[in-house]
Amino acid sequence: MTSTGEHDEWLEPDGLGGFASGTACGIRTRRYHALLLTATTPPTGRVVLVNGFDAWVETDAGTFALSSQRYHPGVLHPNGANRITAFTIDPWPQWTYTLDDSTTIEQSIVAQHGAPLVSVCWRVTTPTSRAILRLRPFFSGRDYHSMHHENNAFGFEPERRSDRLVWHPYAGIPAVHVVSNADYQHRPEWYRNFRYDEELARGLDAMEDLASPGIFRWDLGQADASLIVAAGPDAEEALPPGTNPHEFTARLHARENVRRSRFTSSLHRAADAYLVTRGSGKTIVAGYPWFTDWGRDTFIALRGICLATDRIDEARRILLEWSGAISEGMLPNRFLDRGDAPEFNSVDASLWFVIAIYDLFDAAVRAGVDIAESDRRTLEGAVDAILTGYARGTRFGIHLDDDGLLAAGVPGVQLTWMDAKVGDQVITPRIGKPVEIEALWLNALWLAGRRQPKWRALFTRGEAAFQQRFWNEAAGALYDVVDVDHERGTVDPLFRPNQIFALGGLPVVLVSAARAQQAINAVEARLWTPIGLRSLAPDEPGYIGTYGGGVVSRDGAYHQGTVWPWLLTAFVDAWVRVRGGGATVKEQARKRFLAPLLRHLEEHGLGHIAEIADGDLPHSPNGCPFQAWSVGEALRLDRIVLVDMKSPRNRGRKSASKAVEDATNAMGAR
């Protein structure tokens, strides 16, 4: 892959929630672009320690920059980006620079998996009589969401040890350990007015000052250059006393090359980035660079990140960890951190949790893995606690209505995945009975009904009401919400993608084959793009075709036409099913839907799939460049939907009435 654009970004995660990241051209455009960004309480408590560096090489022909920075009011200096002649992210970010005298230099950046440590190395790849590399690192020591400015408190003076330099930027901030084979000259300076254009475009503070304590110097004619940076107390373990930088870098490259080569595809490798440590367990980061782990995102992404990649044990551990957080039938929409109050503003997180549990059980069967009976009981008990809490009634007006469907919502609170809010205004409130919530509710009842008759009976009642109340004959599709604002008989006919979950992506299809065909055709005609589904049809009132501007503008467009790649899998699942599901149909779907999505791996968040894209042509990727559920659902589309499977999971891919029959049979088998 060769790309040197400012909008093409690379990511090197450390498996703890920290990471290194930047652009292919080396110009930092976000506050999150950094060489060493560490999670002090994995995967949270993120701080930026080393933001980047300036580097230049002196040869007999002169001095040539290998780096570029953007300063206010838009000045680029120096001009190192112009010397990049090749860039790749395989197996890690690597640049080739060609200097004005034809000297070529390779630079690579590798994060160590399982430690807050990043290695950078340089080597000359053409004969040269002289090549002196000098580097000025840029330090901060700030929360990763904030910005850094010149002050008198920064600790410029390093602690000098026999094998390293250790900086203590501020009290309470992790120390920065630097091991290298360079000479170091202490020359402290403040570099002022860095400008980050992605932040500027988002209407946020875009200016920063950074501290540069001194200059590292290498003679590349004598040896390759190695610079290793590590954070905090863990650096002592990752970089034990007496570390030889050359030997350490060689071992790190060898280990990481072996680890990364085990992934069978670029999607599998991308998926691994989101699976990180939390305490003694694991969790899934929703996206880089600004998301941590969130309930809804975790359970949706887990189906692909873990289950489509046969990482059964990690999925089991994640779900068991979350099972202890149920309160009144609800799971928090984010994992709790010390001192933080739980946020339960999600009606669907708990239902996606139920779906993920049964997907785990089925994936274990496919992989020939046994789930311990004690774990199974814990997870099934969590399912019962959720369904019982919802049926009895819980927070935010969530309750079982007399038609067997789930009502939810109160003014001022966003409960569904369409959760944008500007000030006190919820952009898409969807109070009442949203279509995907009913699909999740009824599927959860059907799955639990395989062992508990009371849930099967409730499913039957709700399924009949769904078929009667959600069909919009005029549109040949499903209403987005019925009983809007809890007023019986009212409907929201806006054409949105949420209806796909009643048609595909979940075990039970809730409409007849004829209606499913009509609805899928309508979704394809009005919502499908090569990168995912629009959140609102272009001919609907309120449609916004581009996502940009400040916070108010962006949040206002978030679910009003913006494309979401994660929705594509449920749509393709339904598209394949209504066409008979044969091998020929799946191959057609692979070419028509999956291939264009995978081309997105070569742009924006390189090797990954972005959170969103513009609804209007050319559907430019946007939002979070590295998104877990986008990657996870692409994996699920590739590994689960578009292959011939005879697993127990597919027994549910029938009409709702046949699903009830299968549920009874499955209960008898247990």
N, C-alpha and C positions, 0 to 999 in steps of 0.2 A: 504494500500500500504506500503510495506516495502522495502526500498532501501537506501543504505548508500554509494553510489559510488561518486567519485569525479566528474564524468561527468553527474550526475543527479542533476539538479538545481531546487530550489524553488523560488517562487516569491510572494511577498506581496505588491500589489500596493495600493496607497492611494487615487486614483481617481482624482489626480491633476497632474499626470505625474511623481511624485516621487514614491519611492518604497524601500522596503527592499528586499534583495536577497542574496543567497548563495548556497552552495552545501549541499547535504544530509549528508555528513560526517563532515561538518563544516569547511573544509579547503577552504579558499578563493582562487579561481583560476583566478579571473578576477579583473581588476581595478574597475569594476562596482559592485562587491559584497560588500554590506554595510548593516549596521543596520539602518542608517538614511541617505537617499539620497533624497533631496528635490528639487522641481521645484520652483524657485523663481519667475518666470513669467509663471505660468501654461499654457501649459505643458512643457515649455522650461526653460532655465536658470538653469539647474540642477547642484547642487553642492553636493559633498559627505562631510558629517559632522562627522558622527560616522561610522568608517569602520568596527568595530567588537569589540571583547573582548577576553581576556583569562579568564577562570574560573576554579576554583579548589575547592574541598570539603575536609575538614579535619574531619575524624572520629577517634574513638579510635584505629582503625587499621592502620591509617596513612593518608597521604595526596594524593588525587587522582585528576588528571586533567579531566575536562569536555570539553576541547577544544584542537585544534591542529592548528598550523600555519606552513607554509612552508617558510623557509629562504634560501637564497643563500648559498651554491651552490646546494641546493636540500634537506636540512636537515629538517625533520619534528620534531617539538617540540611544546608543550608537546605531550603526547600520548592519549589524550582524545577520538579521533576518534575510538580507539580500544575498548572503553567501551560502544559504542552505540549498543544497543540490539534491538531497534525498532525505526522506523521513519515513519511518515505519514504527508500528507499535508491536511488532511481532519479533521476539517474544516479550519485549519491553520497549519503551520509547528510545529510539536511536536516531541521531541526526548525522548527516554527512555535510561538512562545510568545505567548500572549495575556496581557498584564499586567492587573492589577486595574482599571486605568483604560481598558481596551480598546486600549491601544497594542499593536501586533503587531510582533514581531521575528523575523527568520529567521536561522538559524545553519546553516552548512554546513561539512563536513570533507572534504577531498580529499587523497589521497596521490598523489604524483607517481610515475608508472611509470618505473622505472629509476634512481631516486635515493632516498636516505634522507631524505625531505622530506614534510612535511604542512602544508597550508594550512587555516586556520580563518578564516571571515569572518562578519560580522554586519551586518544592515541593518534599518532601520526601514521597515515597509511601510504605515504609516498616518500621517497628518499628526500632528505633535506639536511642541509649543513647546520641549521640552527632553527630551533622552534621553542621559544620561551612562553609558557602559558602563565598568565596572571589572572586572578579571580578576586572579586570583591563580593562577599556575601551580604545580603540584606536581611536584617533581623527585625522582629517586632516583639511578640510576646503578648498577644491579645486574643480575646474571644473571636472565634472565626466569623461571627456575624458582624463584628464591629470594625472600626478603622483605627489606625495608629497615627499619632502626631508627635512632633518634636517635643521633648520634655527633658527635665534635668535628672530624672530618676533612673533612666535606662542604665544598666550595668555594662559599660563598654569593656572594662578590663577583664580579661579571661583569667581563670585559675589555670596555672601552667603545671601540667604533670609531665612525667617522662615520656609518655606515649600519646598525649592528647592535650587539647585545649578545652576548657569547660567554661561556658558563659552562663551567668545567672541574670537573665534580663530584668526581672522584677521579683520582688518577694511574692511567694505563693505561686509562681509560674515555674513549670519544669525547667531544669537546666538543659542546656544544649551542649552535648559532647561532640567534639570534632576530632576525628582521627584521619590523618593524611600522610602522604610522603612528600609534603611540600615544606618549603621554608615559609615562615609567617612573619610579616612585618606589621606591627601595631600602628595603625594610622586611622584613628576614629574620625568619622564624618557622619553628618546627617544628610541624607538624600531626600529632597523635598518635592512635593507636588506630583507624585506618581498619579496618573489618571487611569481609571479602569472603565473602559467604554461600555462593557456589558452592564455595569452598575448604573452608569449614566443613562443608558437606554431604558433601564427599569425605573428611572425616576428616583434613584437612591443616591446617597452620599458616595461620591466616586473619587475622592482625593485622599491621598495618604502620604505620610512621611515615614521613612524607614532608616534604621540605624545600621551603619556599616563600620565594624570595628577595625578592619585592617585588610591586608592583601596577602593572599597565598600565591606562592611562586613555584612552578615546576619547570624543569628542563626536559621537554618531551623527546629530545634527541638521546637522552640517557635512559629514560624509563617512561612507561605510561603513567598518567596522573590519576590518583585515587583520592577521593574526598568522601568520607563517611560521616553522616550526621545522625545523631540519635538523641532521644528525648528522655529526660527524667531519670528516676531511679532504675527503670528497666534498662537503661543504657549500660549500666554496670554489668548486667548479665549478658546483654546482647553483644557488648564490646568489652570482654574481660581485659584486665590489665595485661599489657604486653602485646596487644593486638597488632599484627603486621598488616598494614592496609592492603598491600598487594595480595597476600595470601587470603585475607578475609574476603576481598572482592572476588577473587577467583572461586572460592568456595561458595559464596553467595550466588554468583552467576550459575555455577554448576547445579546447586540445589534448586534454584528457581526455574532453571531450564528443564530439569527433570519433572518438577511439580507441574509446571504449566503444560508440558508435552503430554501429560496424562489426559488432558481434556480432549474429548473426541471432536469438538468443533469450536468455532469462535463463540457460539452462543453458550456452550457449556463453560467456557473460560469466563465469559462475561458474567454468567450466573454466579460463579464462585465469589465475585467481588462483593456481592450483597450479603453473603452469609458470614456473620461476624460474631465475635465473642461478646457475651453479656454475662458478667459474673462467672459462675462455673459452667454456664450453658452456652447456647447459641441463640441468635435472633437474626432477623433479616432487616437490613437497612433499606428504607423505602427508596432512596435515591441519593446520588451525589451531585453537587457538593453540599446541599443544605438540609436534606432530610435525615432524620434518624429512624428509629423503628416505630411504626405506627400499626395499630391493630388491623384495620381494614386492609391496608397495603400488605401487611405480613401474611394474612391468610389467603389473599388472592395470589400474591407472588409465590407463596410456598408451593402451590400446586405445580408450578413449573420449575422454580429454582431448586426445589428438593425432590419432588415426587417424579417429575419427568426426567430427572437425572439419576434416579435410584438412590438418592441420599435419604434413605428411609429413616435411619436412626436419628439424623439431625432433625428431620421433620417431627418425629415422635417427641424428641426432647423439647422442641419449641412449643408444640401444642400442649404438652404436659405442664410446661412452665406457665403458659397463659391460663390453663384450666383453673389454677388457684386464684385467679383475679376476678372471677365472676361475682357480681353483686346485683341482686334483684333481677337475675336473668341477663344482665348486660356485662359486656367486657369493655374496659376503657378503650378509647380510640388511640391511646398511646401508652407505652410502658411507663410505669411510675419511676421517677427519680427521687432521690432524697430531697425532702422538703417540698415536693410538688404535689398538689392535689390532683386526684384522678379526673380525667375528662371523659365523660360517658356520652358525648354528643354524636353517637352513631347508632342508628337502628340496624344497620346491615352488618357491622363488624362481627357481632355474635353469630349471625346466620352464616356468614362466610366461614367462621370458625367451625360450625357444624359440618358444612360441606367439606372443608379441609380434613376433618377427622375421618369421614367415610372415604374420602379419596386416599387417605393414608392406609386405611384398612385394605382397600382394593389394590393399592400399589404394592403393599407388603405381599399380598397373594401373588401378584405378577412376578415379583422379584424372589419369591420363595423365602421370605423373611417372616419369622414368627414374632408377633406382638405379644409380650407377656400378658397373662390374664389379668394381673393387677393393673397394668397400664390400660388395658382395654376397659376394665371396669371404671377406672378413673375418668377416662375420656367419655365413655357412655354416660356416666353420672353427670359430667359437665353438660352433655347434650340435653339430658332431662332437666337439669337446672335452668338452662336457657329457655327451653320450650315452656316449662312450667311458669317461669317468671314472665315471659311474654304473654302467655295465656291468661294469667292472673291480672296482668297490668303492671307497668313499671314506669320509669321516668319518661318525661316529655310526651305524655299522652299515648304511649305505646301500649296497645291492648288488643286482645282478641275480640272482634266484633261478632254479632250474632249470625253473620253469613259465613263464618269460618275463615274470613280474611283478617289480615293484620292492619289495624289503623295506627297511625303514628304522626306525631308532629304537634308543636306549639309555636305560636308566633315568635320570631326573633331567634330561633335556633335552627341550624342546618343539620339535618340528620342523615341524609343520603350521601352517596359519593359525590353528587353535585353540590358541593359544600361551600362555594365561594360566598364571602360576606364582605361588604364594604361598609365600614362603620357599623351602624345598627341594621343595615339593610341586607337581608338574605336575598341573593340574586335569583336563585331558583328554589323557593321554599318547599314546594312539592308536599304540602301538608295534606294528609288524607290517606289514600292507599296507592302508593307509587307502584308501578307495574313490576319493576325488578325486585322490590321488597316482597311482593306477593309470590313471585317466582321462587325466591330464596326461602320464604316461609313454607311454602307448600313442598318444595323439595326437601327441606329439613324435616318436615312432618313425615314425608314418604320414607326417607332414609331411617328415621327413628322408628317408624311403623313396621320395619322389618323384624323388630323384636318386641314392640309394645303395641297391642291392639288399640289402645286409646288414641295414639297418634295417627294410626291408619284411618280410624273413623273420622277424625278431625280433618285429615287430608281430603277424604272423599267429599265432605261437606264444602270445604273451601274450594276444591277443584271445580265443583259444579257452579259455584258462584262466580269464579274467575271466568269460566267459559261463557257464562251468561252476561257478565257485566263489562268485560274489557274489550270486546270486539267492536271496532269502529268500521262499520260497513262502508261509509263514505270514503274512507281512506284506504280500505283494504288492509288494515293494520290494527294495532292495539293502541288504546288510549294510554297516555303517559301516567295519568293519575285519575282515579275515580273517587267519588265522595270528597271532592276538593274542599279543603278547610273543614272537613268533617260534616259537610252538608250532603245528606243522602241524595244520590241521583245526579249530582253534578259531575262533570268530566273535564279533563284537560286534554284537548286534542292535539296539542303541539307535537310535531313529528320529531321524536327524539330516539336515540338508540337503545334506551333502557329496555324496550320490549324484546330485544334479542334473547334475554335470559329466560323468557318463557318459551323460546323457540329452539335454543341450543345452548351449549356450554355448561349445562347442568344435567343431572341424570334423567329428569322427567320433563317431557315436552307437554305443555299445558293446553294446546289447541289442536284441532284436527289437522290432518295432512293438507287438506285443501286450503285452509286458512293460513297455515304455516307457509305454504308456497306463496300465497299472495303477499303476506307480510314481508317475507325475505326478499321477494322481488322489489317491493317498495323501498325497503331499506337499502338494497343495492343501488337502486336508481337515484335515491335522494341523499343518502348519507355516506356511501362508500367512497373512499379515496385510496390511492395505492399505499398510504402509510397508516390507515386506520379508518374509524368511523367519525363523522362529524357529530358533535353533541347537539346540534339543531340543524334542521334542513334549511338550505339557503333561501327557500321561498317562504319561510315562516317569519312572522313579525318578531323583531328583536334579534335577528341573525347578525352576527359580527364575524366577518371573514378573516380578520387578521388579529393576532394577539401581540400587543405591544404597548408602549407608553408607560406611564407611572402606575402605581399600585391600583388606583381606582379604575383606570382604563383596563389594566390586565385582568383584574378580578372580575370586572364586568363582562369580559369576553371569554372567561375561562370555560364556561359550559354553555355558551351561546353561539356555537358554531365551530369552536376549536376542535381539532381532530385529536382523538385519543387512540394510540396504537393498541392498548391493552384490550380494547373492545373487539378487535378483529377476530380473535379466536372463537368466541361464542358465535359470532356471525358466520364464520366459515364452517363451524360445526353444524349449524342449522342449514347452511347452503348445501353442504354435502348430503345431509340426511334427507332433505326433501327431493334430492335427485337420485336417491336410491343407495347412496353410500358405497358403491362399488369401486374397484381399483381404478378404473378409467376416470370416474368422477373425481376421485381424490387426486389423481395426477393432474387433472385440469385445474383443480383448486390450488394445488401446489404452485403451478406456473402462474395462475392468474392472481393469487392473493399472497402467497408466502414469498415468492421470489422478489417482487417489488419491495416488500417490507425488509427483506434481508439486505437489499442494496443500501438501506439506510445505515447499515453497520459501517459504511465507508464515509460517513459524513457526521458532522456535529459532534456527538459523543462517540469518538472513534472506537469501533468494536462493540458498541452498545446500541440501544434504541432509546430515543428521547421520550420524555414524558408526554409531549404534545406536539402538534404542528398546526399551521394556519389552515383554516377551512377553505380559503381561496387558493387558487393556483399561484405559485408552484408548490403549495403545501410545505412551506419552509419549516423545518423542525424548530422547536422552541421549548421554553420552559426548562425544566431540569434536564441536562443533557444525558445523564446516566440514570435510568429509571428501572427499578426492580420489577414492577408488574408488567412493564412493556417487554422486558427481556424474558421474564417467566412465562408470560402467555405466548410469546413467539416460540419458546421451547415446547410448550404444551401443544401448540398447533402442529409443530414439526413431529414431535415424538408420540403424541396421543391421538390427535384428531385425524391426521393425514397418513395413518398407517392402518393396516388391517389388524384388528384386535379381537380376541375372543375372551377377554378378561371378564370377571364378574361385573365390572363397572358398566359394561355395555349392555347388560341385561335391562338397564333402565332407559335405554335410548329408544323408547317406544311411545305410543300414545299413553295418556294418563290412565285410561281404563286398563290397558295391558300391564301398566306399571303396578297397579294395585294387585293384580293376579300374581305377578312376580314377587311382590312384597310378601304375600301370604306364603308362597312357596319357600322364600328365603327364611321366613320365621320358622317354618316347619323344619328346615334343615338345621337350624340352630338349636 
